[in-house]
Amino acid sequence: MTRPYKGDRVSLTTKIPRAYYDKLNRLSAATGETKVDYIAALIIKDLDTLDIDAVEGQEPLPMSA
């Protein structure tokens, strides 16, 4: 079965601890939502809360010992 077109997208790869991957697999199986869609929704939700212009204008905090 083909999936509906979701627009222009790019691939993103990350690594997470195995315990979280196993939990993600269980969530995906229980809800029927793909892991990719779940992760993408979390990233988009978080990015929507940020004012990137304000973040870019800040200087990094000094590193402390």
MARSE-528888 format. One record per atom (N, C-alpha, C): residue in three letters; x, y, z; atom name. Coordinates in Angstrom, 1 decimal. Layout:
# residues N
@res = ALA	px = X	py = Y	pz = Z	atom = CA .
...
//
This chain:
# residues 65
@res = MET	px = 0.8	py = -1.2	pz = 0.0	atom = N .
@res = MET	px = 0.0	py = 0.0	pz = 0.0	atom = CA .
@res = MET	px = 0.9	py = 1.2	pz = 0.0	atom = C .
@res = THR	px = 0.6	py = 2.2	pz = -0.9	atom = N .
@res = THR	px = 1.4	py = 3.4	pz = -1.0	atom = CA .
@res = THR	px = 0.9	py = 4.4	pz = 0.0	atom = C .
@res = ARG	px = 1.8	py = 5.2	pz = 0.5	atom = N .
@res = ARG	px = 1.5	py = 6.2	pz = 1.5	atom = CA .
@res = ARG	px = 1.2	py = 7.5	pz = 0.7	atom = C .
@res = PRO	px = 0.3	py = 8.4	pz = 1.3	atom = N .
@res = PRO	px = 0.0	py = 9.6	pz = 0.6	atom = CA .
@res = PRO	px = 1.2	py = 10.6	pz = 0.6	atom = C .
@res = TYR	px = 1.3	py = 11.4	pz = -0.4	atom = N .
@res = TYR	px = 2.4	py = 12.3	pz = -0.6	atom = CA .
@res = TYR	px = 2.3	py = 13.4	pz = 0.5	atom = C .
@res = LYS	px = 3.4	py = 13.7	pz = 1.2	atom = N .
@res = LYS	px = 3.4	py = 14.6	pz = 2.3	atom = CA .
@res = LYS	px = 4.2	py = 15.9	pz = 2.1	atom = C .
@res = GLY	px = 4.5	py = 16.1	pz = 0.8	atom = N .
@res = GLY	px = 5.2	py = 17.3	pz = 0.5	atom = CA .
@res = GLY	px = 6.7	py = 17.1	pz = 0.5	atom = C .
@res = ASP	px = 7.4	py = 18.2	pz = 0.2	atom = N .
@res = ASP	px = 8.9	py = 18.1	pz = 0.1	atom = CA .
@res = ASP	px = 9.5	py = 17.9	pz = 1.5	atom = C .
@res = ARG	px = 10.2	py = 16.8	pz = 1.6	atom = N .
@res = ARG	px = 10.8	py = 16.4	pz = 2.9	atom = CA .
@res = ARG	px = 12.3	py = 16.0	pz = 2.7	atom = C .
@res = VAL	px = 13.0	py = 16.0	pz = 3.8	atom = N .
@res = VAL	px = 14.4	py = 15.6	pz = 3.8	atom = CA .
@res = VAL	px = 14.5	py = 14.5	pz = 4.8	atom = C .
@res = SER	px = 15.5	py = 13.7	pz = 4.7	atom = N .
@res = SER	px = 15.8	py = 12.6	pz = 5.6	atom = CA .
@res = SER	px = 16.7	py = 13.1	pz = 6.7	atom = C .
@res = LEU	px = 16.4	py = 12.5	pz = 7.9	atom = N .
@res = LEU	px = 17.1	py = 12.9	pz = 9.1	atom = CA .
@res = LEU	px = 17.4	py = 11.6	pz = 9.9	atom = C .
@res = THR	px = 18.7	py = 11.4	pz = 10.3	atom = N .
@res = THR	px = 19.0	py = 10.2	pz = 11.0	atom = CA .
@res = THR	px = 19.5	py = 10.5	pz = 12.4	atom = C .
@res = THR	px = 19.1	py = 9.7	pz = 13.3	atom = N .
@res = THR	px = 19.5	py = 9.9	pz = 14.7	atom = CA .
@res = THR	px = 19.7	py = 8.5	pz = 15.4	atom = C .
@res = LYS	px = 20.4	py = 8.5	pz = 16.5	atom = N .
@res = LYS	px = 20.5	py = 7.3	pz = 17.3	atom = CA .
@res = LYS	px = 20.0	py = 7.6	pz = 18.7	atom = C .
@res = ILE	px = 19.3	py = 6.6	pz = 19.2	atom = N .
@res = ILE	px = 18.7	py = 6.7	pz = 20.6	atom = CA .
@res = ILE	px = 19.1	py = 5.4	pz = 21.4	atom = C .
@res = PRO	px = 19.1	py = 5.5	pz = 22.7	atom = N .
@res = PRO	px = 19.3	py = 4.3	pz = 23.5	atom = CA .
@res = PRO	px = 18.3	py = 3.2	pz = 23.1	atom = C .
@res = ARG	px = 18.8	py = 2.0	pz = 23.1	atom = N .
@res = ARG	px = 18.0	py = 0.8	pz = 22.7	atom = CA .
@res = ARG	px = 16.7	py = 0.7	pz = 23.5	atom = C .
@res = ALA	px = 16.7	py = 1.0	pz = 24.8	atom = N .
@res = ALA	px = 15.5	py = 1.0	pz = 25.6	atom = CA .
@res = ALA	px = 14.4	py = 1.9	pz = 25.0	atom = C .
@res = TYR	px = 14.8	py = 3.1	pz = 24.6	atom = N .
@res = TYR	px = 13.8	py = 4.0	pz = 24.0	atom = CA .
@res = TYR	px = 13.3	py = 3.5	pz = 22.6	atom = C .
@res = TYR	px = 14.2	py = 2.9	pz = 21.9	atom = N .
@res = TYR	px = 13.8	py = 2.3	pz = 20.6	atom = CA .
@res = TYR	px = 12.8	py = 1.2	pz = 20.8	atom = C .
@res = ASP	px = 13.0	py = 0.4	pz = 21.8	atom = N .
@res = ASP	px = 12.1	py = -0.7	pz = 22.0	atom = CA .
@res = ASP	px = 10.7	py = -0.1	pz = 22.5	atom = C .
@res = LYS	px = 10.7	py = 0.9	pz = 23.3	atom = N .
@res = LYS	px = 9.5	py = 1.6	pz = 23.7	atom = CA .
@res = LYS	px = 8.8	py = 2.2	pz = 22.5	atom = C .
@res = LEU	px = 9.6	py = 2.8	pz = 21.6	atom = N .
@res = LEU	px = 9.0	py = 3.4	pz = 20.4	atom = CA .
@res = LEU	px = 8.4	py = 2.4	pz = 19.5	atom = C .
@res = ASN	px = 9.0	py = 1.2	pz = 19.4	atom = N .
@res = ASN	px = 8.4	py = 0.1	pz = 18.6	atom = CA .
@res = ASN	px = 7.1	py = -0.3	pz = 19.2	atom = C .
@res = ARG	px = 7.0	py = -0.4	pz = 20.5	atom = N .
@res = ARG	px = 5.8	py = -0.8	pz = 21.2	atom = CA .
@res = ARG	px = 4.7	py = 0.2	pz = 21.0	atom = C .
@res = LEU	px = 5.0	py = 1.5	pz = 21.1	atom = N .
@res = LEU	px = 4.1	py = 2.6	pz = 20.8	atom = CA .
@res = LEU	px = 3.6	py = 2.5	pz = 19.4	atom = C .
@res = SER	px = 4.4	py = 2.4	pz = 18.5	atom = N .
@res = SER	px = 4.1	py = 2.3	pz = 17.1	atom = CA .
@res = SER	px = 3.1	py = 1.1	pz = 16.8	atom = C .
@res = ALA	px = 3.4	py = 0.0	pz = 17.4	atom = N .
@res = ALA	px = 2.6	py = -1.2	pz = 17.2	atom = CA .
@res = ALA	px = 1.2	py = -1.0	pz = 17.8	atom = C .
@res = ALA	px = 1.1	py = -0.3	pz = 19.0	atom = N .
@res = ALA	px = -0.1	py = -0.1	pz = 19.7	atom = CA .
@res = ALA	px = -1.0	py = 1.0	pz = 19.0	atom = C .
@res = THR	px = -0.4	py = 2.0	pz = 18.4	atom = N .
@res = THR	px = -1.2	py = 3.1	pz = 17.9	atom = CA .
@res = THR	px = -1.4	py = 3.0	pz = 16.4	atom = C .
@res = GLY	px = -0.5	py = 2.2	pz = 15.7	atom = N .
@res = GLY	px = -0.6	py = 2.1	pz = 14.2	atom = CA .
@res = GLY	px = 0.1	py = 3.3	pz = 13.6	atom = C .
@res = GLU	px = 0.7	py = 4.2	pz = 14.3	atom = N .
@res = GLU	px = 1.4	py = 5.4	pz = 13.8	atom = CA .
@res = GLU	px = 2.8	py = 4.9	pz = 13.5	atom = C .
@res = THR	px = 3.4	py = 5.3	pz = 12.4	atom = N .
@res = THR	px = 4.8	py = 5.0	pz = 12.1	atom = CA .
@res = THR	px = 5.7	py = 5.7	pz = 13.0	atom = C .
@res = LYS	px = 6.9	py = 5.1	pz = 13.2	atom = N .
@res = LYS	px = 7.9	py = 5.7	pz = 14.1	atom = CA .
@res = LYS	px = 8.3	py = 7.0	pz = 13.4	atom = C .
@res = VAL	px = 8.5	py = 7.0	pz = 12.1	atom = N .
@res = VAL	px = 8.9	py = 8.3	pz = 11.4	atom = CA .
@res = VAL	px = 7.9	py = 9.4	pz = 11.6	atom = C .
@res = ASP	px = 6.6	py = 9.1	pz = 11.5	atom = N .
@res = ASP	px = 5.6	py = 10.2	pz = 11.7	atom = CA .
@res = ASP	px = 5.6	py = 10.7	pz = 13.1	atom = C .
@res = TYR	px = 5.8	py = 9.8	pz = 14.1	atom = N .
@res = TYR	px = 5.8	py = 10.1	pz = 15.5	atom = CA .
@res = TYR	px = 7.0	py = 11.1	pz = 15.8	atom = C .
@res = ILE	px = 8.1	py = 10.7	pz = 15.3	atom = N .
@res = ILE	px = 9.3	py = 11.5	pz = 15.6	atom = CA .
@res = ILE	px = 9.2	py = 12.8	pz = 14.9	atom = C .
@res = ALA	px = 8.8	py = 12.8	pz = 13.6	atom = N .
@res = ALA	px = 8.7	py = 14.1	pz = 12.9	atom = CA .
@res = ALA	px = 7.7	py = 15.0	pz = 13.6	atom = C .
@res = ALA	px = 6.6	py = 14.5	pz = 14.1	atom = N .
@res = ALA	px = 5.6	py = 15.3	pz = 14.8	atom = CA .
@res = ALA	px = 6.2	py = 16.0	pz = 16.0	atom = C .
@res = LEU	px = 7.0	py = 15.2	pz = 16.8	atom = N .
@res = LEU	px = 7.7	py = 15.8	pz = 18.0	atom = CA .
@res = LEU	px = 8.7	py = 16.9	pz = 17.6	atom = C .
@res = ILE	px = 9.4	py = 16.7	pz = 16.6	atom = N .
@res = ILE	px = 10.4	py = 17.7	pz = 16.2	atom = CA .
@res = ILE	px = 9.7	py = 19.0	pz = 15.7	atom = C .
@res = ILE	px = 8.7	py = 18.8	pz = 14.9	atom = N .
@res = ILE	px = 7.9	py = 19.9	pz = 14.4	atom = CA .
@res = ILE	px = 7.3	py = 20.7	pz = 15.5	atom = C .
@res = LYS	px = 6.6	py = 20.0	pz = 16.4	atom = N .
@res = LYS	px = 6.0	py = 20.6	pz = 17.6	atom = CA .
@res = LYS	px = 7.0	py = 21.5	pz = 18.4	atom = C .
@res = ASP	px = 8.2	py = 20.9	pz = 18.6	atom = N .
@res = ASP	px = 9.2	py = 21.6	pz = 19.4	atom = CA .
@res = ASP	px = 9.7	py = 22.8	pz = 18.6	atom = C .
@res = LEU	px = 10.0	py = 22.7	pz = 17.3	atom = N .
@res = LEU	px = 10.5	py = 23.8	pz = 16.5	atom = CA .
@res = LEU	px = 9.5	py = 24.9	pz = 16.4	atom = C .
@res = ASP	px = 8.2	py = 24.6	pz = 16.3	atom = N .
@res = ASP	px = 7.1	py = 25.6	pz = 16.2	atom = CA .
@res = ASP	px = 7.1	py = 26.5	pz = 17.5	atom = C .
@res = THR	px = 7.6	py = 26.0	pz = 18.6	atom = N .
@res = THR	px = 7.6	py = 26.9	pz = 19.8	atom = CA .
@res = THR	px = 8.8	py = 27.8	pz = 19.9	atom = C .
@res = LEU	px = 9.8	py = 27.6	pz = 19.0	atom = N .
@res = LEU	px = 11.0	py = 28.4	pz = 19.1	atom = CA .
@res = LEU	px = 10.9	py = 29.7	pz = 18.2	atom = C .
@res = ASP	px = 11.5	py = 30.8	pz = 18.7	atom = N .
@res = ASP	px = 11.7	py = 32.0	pz = 17.9	atom = CA .
@res = ASP	px = 13.1	py = 31.9	pz = 17.4	atom = C .
@res = ILE	px = 13.4	py = 31.3	pz = 16.2	atom = N .
@res = ILE	px = 14.7	py = 31.1	pz = 15.8	atom = CA .
@res = ILE	px = 15.5	py = 32.4	pz = 15.6	atom = C .
@res = ASP	px = 14.8	py = 33.5	pz = 15.2	atom = N .
@res = ASP	px = 15.5	py = 34.8	pz = 15.1	atom = CA .
@res = ASP	px = 16.1	py = 35.2	pz = 16.5	atom = C .
@res = ALA	px = 15.4	py = 35.0	pz = 17.6	atom = N .
@res = ALA	px = 15.9	py = 35.3	pz = 18.9	atom = CA .
@res = ALA	px = 17.0	py = 34.4	pz = 19.3	atom = C .
@res = VAL	px = 17.0	py = 33.2	pz = 18.9	atom = N .
@res = VAL	px = 18.0	py = 32.2	pz = 19.3	atom = CA .
@res = VAL	px = 19.3	py = 32.5	pz = 18.6	atom = C .
@res = GLU	px = 19.2	py = 32.9	pz = 17.3	atom = N .
@res = GLU	px = 20.4	py = 33.2	pz = 16.5	atom = CA .
@res = GLU	px = 21.0	py = 34.4	pz = 17.0	atom = C .
@res = GLY	px = 20.3	py = 35.4	pz = 17.6	atom = N .
@res = GLY	px = 20.9	py = 36.6	pz = 18.0	atom = CA .
@res = GLY	px = 21.6	py = 36.5	pz = 19.4	atom = C .
@res = GLN	px = 21.5	py = 35.4	pz = 20.1	atom = N .
@res = GLN	px = 22.1	py = 35.2	pz = 21.4	atom = CA .
@res = GLN	px = 23.5	py = 34.7	pz = 21.3	atom = C .
@res = GLU	px = 24.4	py = 35.2	pz = 22.2	atom = N .
@res = GLU	px = 25.7	py = 34.6	pz = 22.3	atom = CA .
@res = GLU	px = 25.7	py = 33.4	pz = 23.1	atom = C .
@res = PRO	px = 26.5	py = 32.4	pz = 22.8	atom = N .
@res = PRO	px = 26.6	py = 31.2	pz = 23.6	atom = CA .
@res = PRO	px = 27.0	py = 31.5	pz = 25.1	atom = C .
@res = LEU	px = 26.4	py = 30.8	pz = 26.0	atom = N .
@res = LEU	px = 26.8	py = 30.9	pz = 27.4	atom = CA .
@res = LEU	px = 28.2	py = 30.5	pz = 27.6	atom = C .
@res = PRO	px = 29.0	py = 31.1	pz = 28.5	atom = N .
@res = PRO	px = 30.4	py = 30.7	pz = 28.7	atom = CA .
@res = PRO	px = 30.4	py = 29.3	pz = 29.4	atom = C .
@res = MET	px = 31.4	py = 28.5	pz = 29.0	atom = N .
@res = MET	px = 31.5	py = 27.2	pz = 29.6	atom = CA .
@res = MET	px = 32.1	py = 27.4	pz = 31.0	atom = C .
@res = SER	px = 31.5	py = 26.6	pz = 32.0	atom = N .
@res = SER	px = 32.1	py = 26.7	pz = 33.3	atom = CA .
@res = SER	px = 32.8	py = 25.4	pz = 33.7	atom = C .
@res = ALA	px = 33.7	py = 25.4	pz = 34.6	atom = N .
@res = ALA	px = 34.4	py = 24.3	pz = 35.0	atom = CA .
@res = ALA	px = 33.7	py = 23.3	pz = 35.8	atom = C .
//
